[in-house]
Amino acid sequence: MSDGAAAIREKLKELAGAHAAGKAFLSVTLSTSRLDDWRLFAPAFLNSEFNRVTKELGISKEDKRLLQADLAHVLDVIKYDVDPRTQGLAVFVDGTAGYEERIELPFRLMNRVVIEPSPHVRPLAHALSLLEPFVVARVSRDESSLFLVDEWGVAKEDDLTGPWLRSSDRETGELSIKEYYAAARQDTLVDLHFKEVGTALAKLLEESGAGRVVLCAQHDIASAFRRTIPAAVAGRIVAEIPFDAAATPGQMVASARQAVQEARHEEMTALATRIKEGLGRGGRGVSGFDDVLGALGRHQVQTLLVDRNYRVPGWRCLECSWVGLSAAERCPACGGATTPVSDAVGELVRLAIVQNGRVEVGEDIPVLDELGGVAGVLRYS
């Protein structure tokens, strides 16, 4: 069963705070794209990767036997049909605690097997950064439509007609009001239509939780529409795409999704710049692995920004929130036992989620590279 962004967010927070009751959590991510023939390669890949990881970690035969039962559960899961639209599958298992979770996503995931004390949630955090719903407002002078687009496609469509369409020859037996006014296109009626669309758009944004709007309209209409709607609603418009009467709704949504991705990249670049400007004493910016970890230890991080490709192995404490890039038999913070982790930055992501911080993911952002690939906005300086 496919999950929406809100459901994934709830599961993500639960997973981020989970700790294995047994030896470890088994976290598996797979690409289930039709392009990959995943049902053919997945069993062999999982068995091979499981053996490699358990060998590298030096897991005992008894512990491996328990983890193999978890792997068997994953192999059972992939035998069943997933939603045809699904392209990525994530499964988390701790058989000792009877914990099992599966999440389907609309885009491909890296094929990975991770065995660690907590679920490896970074792929889901990345997914959420791309799954935010948005609205496409297709606006004309007399007939407009609002499309709520989630990760799977159009989730809701509202059609709004101009005020002159409220009577028709079907109702009165006379010339329709639309036809009567069509030539004049009276400005007052057009403005009224725009205001009604703006009101409906504000309501849809509030109900859906969508944060971005793509405006699909001819440029002069787009400008007029922006002037007639509330500033708070106009501020949500992140991009414009031209109105094309010949384009299908699917083509329009594809163009809008690309525009949202470009707008989001600009937002992440601006966020990285703001963090850089806020570095130093009295500022609310923090950057680099160690400083971000310190801020997380003080529960200061409001927003965590990570480079999508910044992954380094490290160590984590089994007793507290310490994470390090260098091997340590005992935690330097509390003296507790430590264990290796395949992705130390992923541990920063997990800690931010547990602390109700927002996690953003960027890619190809030079300023973020300058900040060491991981940075944050602090709740207080």
N, C-alpha and C positions, 0 to 999 in steps of 0.2 A: 504494500500500500504506500503510495507516494505521500510525502510529508510536505506541508507548507512551511514557509520561513518561520512563522510564529511557533509552530510545533517543534521545529528543529532547534530554535533558540532555547526553548524550555528543556529539551533533551540535552542540549549542549551544556547548560549550566549544571544539570544533574550529573552528567558524565564527568565534567571537570572537577567536581567535588568528590568523586568516588575514589575509593582505595580498595585494592584487592584484598579479599578475605583469605585467599589462598596464596600461591606463590606470586601470581601476577595476572594482570588483565591481558587477554589476547585481543588485539585490535587489528582488523583486516580492512583494507580498502581495495576495491577492484573497479576497473573500468568495465562496464557492461554494455558498451557501445556495440552496435551491430558490426561496426567496422573491425572489431577486434576478435570476432569468433570466440567470445569469452568463455562460453560453456565448454569449449574444447580444451583451452589452455589452463583454465582456472584451477582444476584439481591438481594437475601436475605442478603448476607454479606454487600453489599453497603448500603442498607437501615438501617440495624442494626448499622453499624459502623458510618454512618452519624448522626443518632440520638444520639449515645453515645458521639461523638466529639462535636456536637453543644450543648449538655447538659453540658459537662465539661467546655466549653468555655463561658457558660452563654449567648449564643446568643439569642437576642430578637425574638419574634414570627415573626415580620415583616422581619427582616434580614434572619431568617430561611426560610421564604417563598421564598425570592429571591434566596437563596442558593439551595432550593429544585428544582427550575427551572433548575439550573446548573446540579444537580444530575439527573434530568430527561433526560438531554442531554446525560450524560454518559450512562445511561441505554439504550438510543436509540442506541448509538454507539456500545454497545456490542451485539446488536441484529444482526448486520451485520457480514458477514464473514470476517475474517482476513486472511492474508496469511497463508497457511497451515504450513509453517515453523515457524511462530511466536509462541513464548512461553511466551512473556511478553508484556503487553500493558500499556502505560502511557497516561493519558488524563488530560488536563489542561483546566479549564473553568472559565471565568469571564463574566457572562451573561450581566452584566451592561455595560461592554465595548464592548460586542459582540466578545469577544476573545475566540477562541476554537482551541486547538491543540491536535493531537493524534500522538503517536509514537509507532511503533511496533519493538520489539527486538527479537533476536534469542535465548534468554535464560530466565529462569523464574525470575520474580520479586516478592518481598514480597507484599502481599495483604495489602494495606494501603489506608486510607482516611485522607487527611490533609487539614485543612482550615486555611490559614494564609495570610498575606498581599501580599506575593510574591509566585510564584510557588515553590513547593518543588522539587528542581532540583537535589538533591544529588543522587538519583537512576540513573539518566541519566549520571551524572559525573562518577559514578562507571562503568556504561555500556561502556562509551567511553574508559576507561582504559583497557577494555578487547576487544574492537572492532577494534583495530589498524590492518590494513591489513599487511600481511607478504608474503614472496615469498618462495616457495619450489623450489630449484634447484636440479633436478635429473640428475646427471652427470655420463656419461660413456665415454669411449675413442672415440666412434664413433657416438652415438646417445644420445642426451640429451634433456631435457624438462624443461621449466620454468612454474610454476604454481603460479598465483597471487591468494591468498586466502583472501577473506574478511570474514565478520562476518557470512555470509550465506553459504559459501563454496567456490568452485573454481569459480572465476570470469573470469579468462582468462588463456589460455594455449598456449604456444609457443613451437613448436617442432623444434629442431635444429639438423641437421645431419652433420657428418664429411665431410671434403672437398672432400673425395674420392667418395661421393655419388652424385656428381654433374653430372656425366655421368652414364648411365645405358645401359644394353643390349637392353632395349626397344627403346632407342634413337639411338644407334649405330649399333645394331645387333651383337655386339661383346661381349666379356667377360666384365662384369662390372668392373669398377675401384675398387669398394669396394672389390670385390672378389679377384682381383689381389693383393691388398695390405693387405688383411685380415690377412694373415699369418705373415707378417713382422711387422704390427702395427708400422709403422715408427714413431719414436718419434717426428720428426718435424711436421708431419701431426696431431698427437695427440695434441701437444702444440698449433698448429694453431686452432684446434677445441676448445680447452679450452679458448683461447683468444677470439674467436668469441662468445662463451657462456658468457664469462665475460663482453664483450661489450654489448651484448643483456641484460644481467642482470643489468648492470649499467643504461641502458636506461629505463628498466622497473621500477626500483626503483625510478628514477627521475620522470617518468610520473605518477606513482601510488601514490607516497608519502609514500610508505611502508618503514619502518625503520629497519626491521629485516629479515634475510634470514636463512632458514634451509637448510643445504646441505645434500642431500640424495645420498650417494655414498659409494663404498667400501673404506676402510680407505686409502689405497695407492693412489687411484685415487683422493680422497678428498685432500690429502696432495699435490699431484702434481697440482691439479686445483688451490688451494690456492696460490701456488708459481707463477702461470702464470697470475693471474688477478691483477688489480690495488689494491693498499693497501687500498684505500677508500672503495672499494667494499668488499674486504676480511674482513674489519673491521665490516661490517654489518652482517657477519655470526655469529649467536649466538648459534648455535647448529648443531650437526651432527646426522643423523640417518642412519642406514645401508641400503644399497640397497637390495631389495628383489624382484626378478623378478616375484614371484608368488603373491605379494601383489597388490590389486586393488588400483587405485588412491584414493578412499575414505579411505582405510586403511592407505595409506601413509600420507594423509592429517591429519587424526586423530592422528597419531604418531607425526607428525610435530607440530600440535597444542599443544599437551601435552609438547613437547620440548620447544616451545615458552613460555608457561606458567611457566615452571621451570626456564627458562632463565630470564623471567621478574621478578620472585620472587627474584632471585639473584641480579638483577639490583636495585630493591627496597630496598633490604638489604644494598647494597653498598651505595645507596642514603642516607638512614638513618644514616649510619656510617659516611658519609661525612658531613652531617648536624651536627652530634654530635661533630666531630672534629673541626667544624667551629663555635661552640658556644663561647660566650665571647666577650669581647671588641675587635673591629677590625675584627671580623670574619663575615662570611656571613651565619651563621646558626642561626636559631631561633626555640624555642620549647616551648610547653605548650600553653594552651588555651589563657591566657591573653597576653603573649608576642607575639603570632602569631596575635592576634587581633590588638595589637598595631602596628605591622609591616604592617598589611593590612590597618590600618588607615592612615599610611604614604605612602601607595602605594609602599611598598618595596618588596613585596613577588613575586618572579619570579616563583618558583615552590612550591606548597603546597602538602605535603604528609600526608595523614590521614589513620588511622587504620579503616578498613572496619567496624569493630564492635563497634567503639567508638561513642556512641550516648548518649547525655545527654540533658534533657530539659533545657530551659533557657528563656531569655527575649530579645527582640530587640526593638530598637527605631524606631518609625514611621517617624522620621525626618532625622536622620543621620545613619551612619553605625555601631553604637554601638551595641554590643551583650554582654550579661552577663549571668552568671550561677545562679545568685541570683536575687530574685524578687526585682523590683524597679518600683515604680509608675511613677517616672520621670527619664528621661535619665540623668545619671551623667555627660555626655559629653556636651549636648546641652540644657537640660531641657525639651525636647520634651516628648510627650506621649509615653508609652511603651505598648507592648503586649506580651503575652506568645508565645513561639514557642516550638514545640515538639522535635526539634533537633537543638540545638545551634551550633553544629559542622557543620551541614548542612548549616547554615548561613555563616560560615567561607568559606565553599566551594563556596557558591553563590557569596560572595564578591570577592573571588579570580578570578572567571570566569569573573565577570563584569570588573575587572582590567586587563583582558587579561593574567592572570597568568595560568600556567599549573597545572592541578590537577592530582595527582597520588594517587593510592589507594593500600595499602599494607595489608597483613594479615599474622598472625603468624610470626611477625618480632620482636624478643626480644628487639633489639635496639630501635625500634619505641615505644615499651611499656615504655622503660626507659625515652623516650622523652615526655611522657605524652599523647601518642596517636595521637598527631598532631604536625607537625613541618614544617619548610620551608627553602628554599634557598632564600636568599635576592638578589635583583638586585644590591645592593651596601651595603657596610658595614657602 
